[in-house]
Amino acid sequence: METQDTSGMRSMVERWSAKPVLYLHGLPRGVLLAVVFALLLAGVAGSGWVGAAGLLALLVGLGWFAYLNWPALDRPGRLLRVAALVALAAGVVGHVIDRF
């Protein structure tokens, strides 16, 4: 695995993320899972802007976690996260233009 020096933007994001990550870590495991499933359900079952908002919230959250974990991931882990982000982005765009 690669090690990157934490400077610039990455360092800023990591510092900003410390408190929210600790808060999320302190929540009961089921709470975060329930929120993810609720957003996914809203994104899949909702139409138009409601569905787009649910998927967009998931996209932002997954993108944030992927950015934080990127240096520690191996190639398959990175490809999986990129694929998930692309799929969510396609869902958001599809809802916005009312194709899904």
C-alpha positions in Angstrom: 0.0 0.0 0.0 1.0 3.5 -0.7 1.8 6.0 2.0 1.2 9.6 1.2 2.4 12.6 3.1 -0.6 14.5 4.6 -0.2 18.0 3.5 -2.4 20.6 1.8 -6.0 19.7 1.1 -5.9 16.1 2.4 -4.6 17.3 5.7 -7.3 19.9 5.9 -10.0 17.4 5.1 -8.7 14.9 7.6 -8.6 17.5 10.3 -12.1 18.7 9.5 -13.4 15.1 9.3 -12.0 14.0 12.7 -14.9 15.1 14.9 -17.7 13.9 12.5 -16.0 10.5 12.1 -15.6 10.2 15.9 -19.3 11.1 16.3 -20.3 8.5 13.7 -18.1 5.9 15.3 -19.8 6.5 18.6 -23.3 5.9 17.2 -24.8 2.4 17.5 -23.9 0.4 14.5 -27.5 0.0 13.4 -28.2 3.7 13.2 -25.8 4.5 10.4 -26.9 1.4 8.6 -30.6 2.4 8.9 -29.8 5.9 7.6 -27.9 4.5 4.6 -30.8 2.1 3.8 -33.4 5.0 4.2 -31.4 7.2 1.8 -31.1 4.3 -0.6 -34.8 3.5 -0.4 -35.7 7.2 -0.9 -33.3 7.3 -3.9 -34.6 4.2 -5.5 -38.3 4.5 -4.7 -38.5 8.3 -4.9 -39.0 10.1 -8.2 -37.5 13.3 -9.5 -35.8 15.5 -6.9 -36.7 13.3 -4.0 -34.9 10.3 -5.4 -32.0 12.5 -6.6 -31.6 14.0 -3.1 -31.4 10.6 -1.4 -28.9 9.3 -3.9 -26.9 12.6 -3.8 -26.7 12.3 0.0 -25.3 8.8 -0.4 -22.9 9.9 -3.1 -21.5 12.7 -0.9 -21.1 10.4 2.1 -19.5 7.6 0.1 -17.3 10.1 -1.7 -16.2 11.5 1.7 -15.3 8.1 3.1 -13.6 7.0 -0.1 -11.4 10.1 0.0 -10.5 9.5 3.6 -9.7 5.9 3.0 -8.1 6.2 -0.5 -4.4 5.9 0.6 -5.1 2.7 2.6 -7.0 1.0 -0.2 -5.6 -1.5 -2.7 -6.5 -1.5 -6.4 -9.7 -3.6 -6.2 -11.0 -1.5 -3.2 -10.4 1.7 -5.2 -12.1 0.3 -8.3 -15.1 -0.8 -6.2 -15.5 2.7 -4.7 -15.1 4.4 -8.1 -17.7 2.1 -9.6 -20.1 2.8 -6.7 -19.6 6.5 -7.0 -20.3 6.4 -10.8 -23.4 4.3 -10.3 -24.8 6.7 -7.7 -23.9 9.7 -9.9 -25.7 8.0 -12.8 -28.7 7.5 -10.5 -28.7 11.2 -9.5 -28.5 12.4 -13.1 -31.2 9.9 -14.1 -33.6 11.2 -11.5 -32.8 14.8 -12.3 -33.7 14.2 -16.0 -36.6 11.9 -15.0 -35.2 8.8 -16.8 -35.3 6.4 -13.7 
